[in-house]
Amino acid sequence: MGLTVNSCAFKVRAIEEMRAIMARPKKSDQPTVNVSLRIDPKIKFAIDLLCREQKRSITGVIEWSIMQALKSQMVTTSKGDEISMFQLMEWAWSPDEAERVTLLGIVAPHILSHEESCIWAVIKSSGIFLTPIDLDERGMPKSYTPKMGFIKLVWPLLKARGYRLAEWSNEYQSNIVTETDIVEFFGEDMLKEAEPFR
């Protein structure tokens, strides 16, 4: 199979997109994360009091406080239901970034960061990663079932397109991911490998 000018240009663009992702600082794979905070001296005193009363470390008190806040803070889902932030966290948490972004996009897209919302826009607009359910009176989907295995397989491409959309360097570039894009980005065998997940 001969290479065309268009396929060569696409492969060069795909390599550039992957380099852009790889150039970003790598996040820690550790189960805990160090955080540095500036807090008011009065709040620090209050934390110390809680530590003494609850016989917890500062970390334990802060984690406990955050869990209390998550349980009391309500959020409206995309379906209009009210759930606690704790319920949302329990439902959407995954160590896998593709799962977190997709699940948050389905349930509470307004909570996504700018980059995450751009990745979610690429997933939704591409039309091959979600199965629409619960159509409204206009025929528009109110909810989706994600093809999670397929999304995870092509996550590097989805992430690259999402970051490109977030930077919006060329408003005339398409950010939709097609099957042709997947083949050109990953190789001809990818769609065959992805078939069980589609």
N, C-alpha and C positions, 0 to 999 in steps of 0.2 A: 504494500500500500504506500503510495507516494505522499509526501508531505506537501500541503498547499501553503500558500502565503498566509492565508487566514488561520490555518491550524498552527503554523509556526508562531504567528503573532499571539495567538491565544495561549500557547504554551509558555511563551516568554512572559506574558502578563500573569499567568498562573504562578510561575516561579517567583515573580516580583511580589505577588500577593503573599505567598508563603514566607518569603524573606521578611516582609513587613511584620508578619505575626511572630516569627522567630526572633526578631530584633527587640520585641517588647520584653521587659524584665520578667523572668520566670517567677511564678508564685511559689511559695514554699509548699512542700509536700508533707510538712510536719502536721501532726494532729492538733497542735495548738499554735496560736499566733501571738506574738508579742505586740502589745499596743502601748503607746506612750500617750498620756493624757495630761492636759493642763486643767486643773480644777481649782475652784475657789477654796481658800483656806477653811471656810465654814463648812463646805461640803466635805472636805477631807476629814475634818473633825467628826462630822456626822457618820462618815464611813468607818472611822476608827471606833465610834461608839457602837455601831452595828456589829463590827468585828468582835468587840468585847462581849456584847450581849449574846450574840449567836455562836460565839466560839468558832468563828470562821476566819479564814485569811481574807485579805483585801480582795484577791481574785474571787474567792467564794462569795463574798458579799456583792461584788459587782455582777457576777453571773446570776446570783439569786435575784438581784434587783431587776436585771434585764428580763429574766423569766417572768417576774411579776408584771412588768410593763407589757410584755408580749401577751400575757393572758388577759390584760384589761383593755388593751388597744384593739379596737374593732376596725375591720377593713371591708369595703364593699367589693364583692367579686364581679367579674365581667357578666355574670348572670343576674346580678342585683342582690345576691344573698349577703347577709352580714355574718362574717366569721371573725374569730380572734386572730391576731397576728401569730399567736402560738400555733393555732390550727394550720394557718398558711405555711408557717415554717416547717411544721411536721410533715405536711403534705408535699411541699416542694423541695425540701432539703435532699440533696444527693451530693456525694463527693464528685460526681460527674457533672462538669459544667454544661454539657449539652442538655442533660436532663433538667438541671436547675432552670436554665433560661427558658426551655420549652414549657415546663410546668408552670413557671411564673407567668409566661406569656399567655397561657390558656386561662389561668385563674385570676390573675391580677396584673394585667399588662401595664397599668399605670405606675407600678412599683419598679419596673425594670429601669436600669441605668440607661443613659443615652446609647452607649455601644450595644447593650443587650437588646434595647428596643429596635435598633437597626438590624441586628441579627434576626430577631423575631419577625420583623417586616419582610426580610428575605425569605424566611421559612414560610410565612403565610402567603406571600405573593407568588411564590414559585409554583404552588398548586400540586406538588408531588409528594409533600412530606406530611400532610394532614388529611384526615378524612372528616369532612364536615358532618355534624349531627345537629339536631334541634334547629331546623330552619325556621326563620320568622316568616311573617305574612308576605314579605317581599322576596322570599327565597334565599335570603342571606343567612349564613350559618351563625347561630348564637354560641356554638361550642364546637370543639374539635376533638378528635381522637388522634394523637400523634403516632406516626410510624417511627417510633423511637429507635428501633434498630437501624433503620435507613438514615435517620438524622445523625445518629452517632457515627455511622460509617463515613458519611461525607462531611462531618463537622469541620474539618480544616477548611474546606471550600466555603461552607456557610459562614464561618467566622471571618474569613478573608473578605467575602462580599459584604458582610455586615460592617466591618471596619472601614471598608472602602466607602460604603454608604454614609457612615458616620462622619467621615472626613469630607465627603461630597466634593471630590476634586474635579469631577467632570459630570455635569448634570445630564449629559446625553448618553452616558454609559448605562447599560442595563445592569441591574443588580439581581435580576431573577436568575435562579439556577435551573437549568434545563438538563435533561438526560444527556444531551450533547456536551454540555459543559462538564458534567460528571465524567464522561468518557475521556474528554480531552485533558481534564485535570488529573485523573487517577489512572487512566489506561482503559483499554477496551474490555477487560475482564470484569471491571467493577460492577457493571449492571447485572452481570450473571451472578456474581457473588452476593449482590444486594437483593436478588429476587426473593429469597425467603422472608425478607423484612418489609417488602413493599405491599 
